[in-house]
Amino acid sequence: AHAQLLEKAGKGRIDVYFEGDSITRRWGALDYPELLANWKQNFFGWNAADFAWGGDTVQNILWRLQNGELDNVHPKVIVLQAGTNNIGTRPSRGEDDPRIAEVTAGIKAILDIFRAKAPEATIIITGIFPRNDNAANPTGVMPVIDAINKNLARLADGKTIRYLNINDKLADKAGNLYEGMTMDRLHLAVKGCQVWADALKPILTELLGPPAKEDHAPPPTGDPSARTKRP
């Protein structure tokens, strides 16, 4: 995966750089053609490229960034959605749940490397999405997600670092995902991706102007053998 993404980073023009795990990866990947069609429909003309990968924790993402995937790319906008794999499916242990500090610190470290390698980019931190894939307790992990998202909001200054949370459009107040938003109560389906796109596009228009008639981003990647139950 790293070799594939390093090669991708050296191709084309990348103005919008998406980073995360497979919730993000599937959106712009060859092995999910329905999601790729939605990606093209929403982002064509903004030179957007997907550098997310399945199964990644915040530590995996940080390692990839430390080892060249953002070097000399110079995006104007970076969209980050990460931390879901660190959280897993275990119900919350309360306010002191160690996953809260782990993910918050990991995302802060990712932001630091974004700043070091792409200092001119505007960063959009996307709040961690609800997950209902623990059949015995579908919303048991939501207190952890909500606590992390509150911390992520504090990392944003509203200008160079933006915070975007669309969870109220994906799920009810308890974190129960609405019908059709995900494929498997975890990964976004086309309907959920469109909710995310609808929230991103006004920000991209503000920062980049309307999409151009041509797109110069590198071609999509994605190895179908990388499919996994983990995001």
C-alpha positions as CSV (number, residue, x, y, z in Angstrom):
1,A,0.0,0.0,0.0
2,H,2.8,2.4,0.9
3,A,4.6,1.8,-2.3
4,Q,1.4,2.3,-4.3
5,L,0.7,5.6,-2.5
6,L,4.2,6.9,-2.8
7,E,4.0,6.3,-6.6
8,K,0.6,8.1,-6.6
9,A,2.0,11.1,-4.8
10,G,4.4,11.7,-7.6
11,K,1.8,11.8,-10.3
12,G,-0.6,14.5,-11.5
13,R,-1.6,17.5,-9.6
14,I,-3.1,17.2,-6.1
15,D,-4.9,20.2,-4.7
16,V,-7.1,18.2,-2.3
17,Y,-5.5,15.4,-0.3
18,F,-7.7,13.0,1.5
19,E,-6.2,11.0,4.4
20,G,-7.6,8.3,6.6
21,D,-8.6,4.6,6.8
22,S,-10.9,2.5,4.5
23,I,-13.9,4.6,5.3
24,T,-12.1,7.2,3.2
25,R,-10.1,4.8,1.0
26,R,-13.2,3.1,-0.4
27,W,-14.6,6.4,-1.7
28,G,-11.9,7.0,-4.2
29,A,-10.8,3.4,-4.9
30,L,-11.0,1.2,-8.0
31,D,-12.5,-1.7,-6.1
32,Y,-15.7,0.2,-5.1
33,P,-16.9,1.5,-8.5
34,E,-20.2,2.9,-7.1
35,L,-18.3,4.9,-4.5
36,L,-15.7,6.0,-7.1
37,A,-18.5,7.3,-9.4
38,N,-19.8,9.4,-6.5
39,W,-16.2,10.7,-5.8
40,K,-15.9,11.8,-9.4
41,Q,-19.3,13.3,-9.4
42,N,-18.5,15.5,-6.4
43,F,-14.8,16.3,-6.7
44,F,-13.9,16.3,-10.4
45,G,-12.2,19.5,-11.3
46,W,-10.7,20.1,-7.8
47,N,-7.7,17.7,-8.4
48,A,-8.6,15.6,-5.4
49,A,-6.7,12.4,-4.6
50,D,-7.3,9.7,-2.0
51,F,-4.4,8.6,0.2
52,A,-6.3,6.7,2.8
53,W,-5.8,2.9,3.4
54,G,-7.8,0.1,5.0
55,G,-7.0,-1.1,8.5
56,D,-5.0,2.0,9.4
57,T,-4.8,3.4,12.9
58,V,-3.7,6.9,13.6
59,Q,-0.2,5.4,14.2
60,N,-0.2,3.7,10.7
61,I,-1.3,7.0,9.1
62,L,1.4,8.9,10.9
63,W,4.1,6.4,9.8
64,R,3.0,6.7,6.1
65,L,3.2,10.5,6.3
66,Q,6.6,10.4,8.0
67,N,7.8,8.1,5.2
68,G,7.1,10.2,2.2
69,E,3.5,10.1,1.1
70,L,3.0,13.9,1.6
71,D,6.6,14.9,0.5
72,N,6.6,17.5,-2.3
73,V,2.9,17.2,-2.9
74,H,1.9,20.7,-1.7
75,P,-1.9,20.3,-1.5
76,K,-4.0,23.4,-0.9
77,V,-6.5,21.4,1.2
78,I,-6.1,18.3,3.3
79,V,-9.2,16.3,4.5
80,L,-8.5,14.0,7.4
81,Q,-10.9,11.4,8.9
82,A,-9.1,9.0,11.2
83,G,-9.2,7.1,14.5
84,T,-12.0,4.6,13.9
85,N,-9.6,1.6,14.0
86,N,-8.1,2.7,17.3
87,I,-11.6,2.8,18.8
88,G,-12.8,-0.6,17.7
89,T,-16.1,-1.9,18.9
90,R,-15.6,-2.3,22.7
91,P,-18.2,-0.3,24.7
92,S,-17.0,2.9,26.5
93,R,-15.2,2.5,29.8
94,G,-16.3,6.0,30.8
95,E,-14.6,9.4,30.8
96,D,-11.2,7.9,31.4
97,D,-11.3,5.5,28.5
98,P,-7.7,5.4,27.2
99,R,-8.8,5.4,23.6
100,I,-9.9,9.1,24.0
101,A,-6.4,10.3,24.8
102,E,-4.8,7.9,22.3
103,V,-6.8,9.0,19.3
104,T,-6.6,12.7,20.3
105,A,-2.8,12.6,20.6
106,G,-2.5,10.6,17.4
107,I,-4.5,13.1,15.4
108,K,-2.7,16.0,16.9
109,A,0.6,14.4,15.8
110,I,-0.9,13.9,12.3
111,L,-1.8,17.6,12.2
112,D,1.7,18.5,13.2
113,I,3.2,16.6,10.3
114,F,0.6,18.2,7.9
115,R,1.8,21.6,9.1
116,A,5.5,20.6,8.7
117,K,5.1,19.1,5.2
118,A,2.3,21.2,3.8
119,P,2.4,24.5,5.7
120,E,0.2,26.4,3.2
121,A,-2.6,23.9,3.2
122,T,-6.0,24.4,5.0
123,I,-6.8,21.2,7.0
124,I,-10.3,19.9,7.4
125,I,-10.6,17.5,10.4
126,T,-13.7,15.4,9.9
127,G,-15.2,14.1,13.2
128,I,-15.1,10.4,13.6
129,F,-18.3,8.9,12.3
130,P,-20.7,6.7,14.3
131,R,-20.2,3.0,14.1
132,N,-22.9,0.4,15.0
133,D,-21.0,-2.8,14.1
134,N,-21.1,-4.3,17.6
135,A,-24.3,-6.3,17.2
136,A,-24.7,-6.8,21.0
137,N,-24.3,-3.1,21.8
138,P,-24.5,-1.0,18.6
139,T,-24.1,2.4,20.2
140,G,-21.8,1.4,23.1
141,V,-18.8,3.1,21.6
142,M,-20.5,6.4,21.0
143,P,-19.4,8.1,24.3
144,V,-15.7,7.5,23.2
145,I,-16.4,8.9,19.7
146,D,-18.2,11.9,21.1
147,A,-15.4,12.6,23.6
148,I,-12.8,12.4,20.9
149,N,-14.8,14.6,18.6
150,K,-15.0,17.3,21.3
151,N,-11.3,17.2,21.6
152,L,-10.8,17.5,17.8
153,A,-13.1,20.5,17.7
154,R,-10.7,22.2,20.1
155,L,-7.7,21.6,17.7
156,A,-9.4,23.7,15.0
157,D,-8.9,27.5,14.7
158,G,-11.7,27.9,12.2
159,K,-9.2,29.2,9.5
160,T,-6.2,27.1,8.8
161,I,-7.6,24.1,10.6
162,R,-11.3,23.6,10.2
163,Y,-13.5,21.0,12.0
164,L,-16.4,19.3,10.3
165,N,-18.9,17.0,12.1
166,I,-21.7,15.5,10.0
167,N,-22.8,12.9,12.6
168,D,-26.2,14.5,13.1
169,K,-27.0,13.8,9.4
170,L,-25.7,10.2,9.6
171,A,-27.3,9.1,12.8
172,D,-29.8,10.0,15.5
173,K,-28.7,11.6,18.8
174,A,-28.0,8.2,20.3
175,G,-25.7,7.3,17.4
176,N,-28.0,4.9,15.7
177,L,-27.1,5.2,12.0
178,Y,-29.9,6.1,9.6
179,E,-31.0,3.5,7.0
180,G,-28.8,3.4,3.9
181,M,-25.9,5.6,5.3
182,T,-23.5,2.7,5.6
183,M,-22.8,-0.7,3.9
184,D,-22.2,-2.6,7.1
185,R,-23.0,-0.3,10.0
186,L,-19.4,1.1,9.7
187,H,-18.2,2.0,6.1
188,L,-20.2,4.7,4.4
189,A,-22.4,3.8,1.5
190,V,-23.1,6.2,-1.4
191,K,-25.8,7.9,0.6
192,G,-23.4,8.6,3.5
193,C,-20.6,9.7,1.2
194,Q,-23.0,12.2,-0.4
195,V,-23.7,13.6,3.0
196,W,-20.0,14.1,3.6
197,A,-19.5,15.6,0.1
198,D,-22.4,18.0,0.6
199,A,-20.6,19.3,3.7
200,L,-17.2,19.5,2.1
201,K,-18.1,21.2,-1.2
202,P,-19.0,24.6,0.2
203,I,-15.6,24.7,2.0
204,L,-13.7,23.6,-1.1
205,T,-15.5,26.2,-3.1
206,E,-14.6,28.9,-0.6
207,L,-11.0,27.8,-0.6
208,L,-10.5,26.8,-4.2
209,G,-13.3,28.4,-6.2
210,P,-15.7,26.3,-8.3
211,P,-14.4,23.1,-9.8
212,A,-12.6,23.4,-13.2
213,K,-13.8,21.7,-16.4
214,E,-10.7,19.5,-16.4
215,D,-9.1,17.4,-13.6
216,H,-5.4,16.7,-13.3
217,A,-5.3,14.5,-10.2
218,P,-3.5,11.1,-10.4
219,P,-5.6,8.2,-11.4
220,P,-7.4,6.3,-8.6
221,T,-5.7,3.3,-6.9
222,G,-7.0,0.5,-4.8
223,D,-6.1,-3.2,-4.5
224,P,-9.2,-5.4,-4.2
225,S,-7.2,-7.9,-2.1
226,A,-6.9,-5.2,0.6
227,R,-10.5,-5.5,1.6
228,T,-11.0,-6.1,5.3
229,K,-13.6,-6.0,8.0
230,R,-11.7,-3.3,9.7
231,P,-11.9,0.3,8.3
